[in-house]
């Protein structure tokens, strides 16, 4: 899908996903792990008032991840033959996807948005060197 978020899902009266919308980033060779990670980070960031980059960086470092987000990944990743060790790489990839998509917005995002979207992960990556 490419940007699999709650806002791109339609639900029926029973709360089940009935449709997925917004397919412009879809690729035939897309990565299901990316989509599950992007959904987990975007929904978790919104639910717990964290920035996308902050939650992604926290997943990379395995710190300050809200328990429901951890539970989501523990349940979702094995369904596509991935394990918790894959989350750090997938979180970095999801973060890079967000930065890439922001570069094609019209109008472009503000410098403040870019700094907020980049700084938490850049700090994490630099600390791991």
C-alpha positions in Angstrom: 0.0 0.0 0.0 2.8 2.4 0.9 1.0 4.7 3.4 -1.2 2.2 5.3 -2.8 4.3 8.0 -6.1 4.4 9.9 -7.2 7.3 7.7 -6.9 5.1 4.7 -9.2 2.4 6.1 -13.0 2.2 6.0 -14.9 0.3 8.6 -18.3 -1.3 8.6 -20.9 -1.1 11.4 -19.2 -4.0 13.3 -15.9 -2.2 13.3 -14.3 -4.5 10.7 -12.2 -3.1 7.9 -14.4 -3.0 4.8 -12.1 -1.2 2.4 -8.7 0.3 1.9 -8.4 3.6 0.1 -5.6 5.9 -1.3 -3.5 3.6 -3.4 -1.2 6.1 -5.1 2.0 4.8 -3.3 1.3 1.1 -4.0 3.9 -1.1 -5.7 3.5 -4.7 -6.9 6.7 -5.6 -5.0 5.7 -3.7 -1.8 6.6 -4.9 1.7 3.8 -6.1 4.0 6.2 -5.5 7.0 6.5 -1.9 5.9 2.7 -1.4 5.8 2.2 -3.1 9.2 4.9 -1.0 10.7 3.7 2.2 9.2 0.2 1.5 10.5 1.5 0.7 14.0 3.7 3.8 14.2 1.1 6.2 12.7 -1.8 4.9 14.8 0.3 4.7 18.0 1.8 8.1 17.5 -1.7 9.6 17.1 -3.2 7.6 20.0 -0.5 8.4 22.5 0.3 12.0 21.3 3.8 11.2 20.0 5.3 12.3 16.8 5.8 9.7 14.1 9.6 10.1 14.2 9.6 9.9 18.0 7.7 6.6 18.1 9.8 5.2 15.3 13.0 6.2 17.1 11.7 4.7 20.3 11.0 1.4 18.5 14.5 1.4 17.1 15.9 1.8 20.6 13.3 -0.4 22.3 12.5 2.3 24.8 9.3 4.2 25.8 7.1 2.2 23.5 3.5 2.2 24.7 2.4 -1.3 25.7 -0.5 -1.4 23.2 1.9 -0.6 20.4 4.2 -3.4 21.6 1.3 -5.7 21.7 0.3 -4.8 18.2 3.7 -5.6 16.8 3.9 -8.8 18.8 0.7 -10.0 17.2 1.1 -8.5 13.7 4.7 -9.4 12.7 4.5 -13.2 13.1 1.5 -13.2 10.8 3.8 -12.2 7.9 6.8 -14.3 9.1 8.7 -11.5 10.8 9.8 -11.3 14.4 10.5 -8.4 16.8 14.2 -8.2 15.7 12.9 -6.9 12.4 11.1 -3.9 13.9 14.2 -1.6 14.1 14.8 -1.9 10.4 11.2 -1.5 9.5 10.8 1.5 11.8 13.7 3.2 10.0 12.2 2.4 6.7 8.8 3.8 7.7 10.5 6.9 8.9 12.4 7.3 5.6 9.1 6.8 3.8 7.5 9.7 5.7 10.5 12.0 5.0 10.3 11.0 1.3 6.6 11.7 1.0 7.0 15.0 2.7 9.4 16.0 -0.1 6.7 15.7 -2.7 4.0 17.7 -0.9 2.6 20.8 -2.4 3.1 23.2 -0.7 6.2 21.7 0.9 6.1 21.2 4.7 7.6 23.9 6.9 11.2 23.8 8.1 9.8 23.3 11.6 7.9 20.2 10.5 11.0 18.8 8.8 13.1 19.4 11.9 10.5 17.7 14.1 10.1 14.8 11.7 13.8 14.3 11.4 15.4 15.1 14.7 14.3 12.2 16.9 15.4 9.5 14.4 18.6 11.3 13.4 19.6 11.6 17.1 18.9 7.8 17.5 20.9 6.9 14.4 23.8 9.1 15.4 23.9 7.7 18.9 24.1 4.1 17.6 27.2 4.8 15.6 
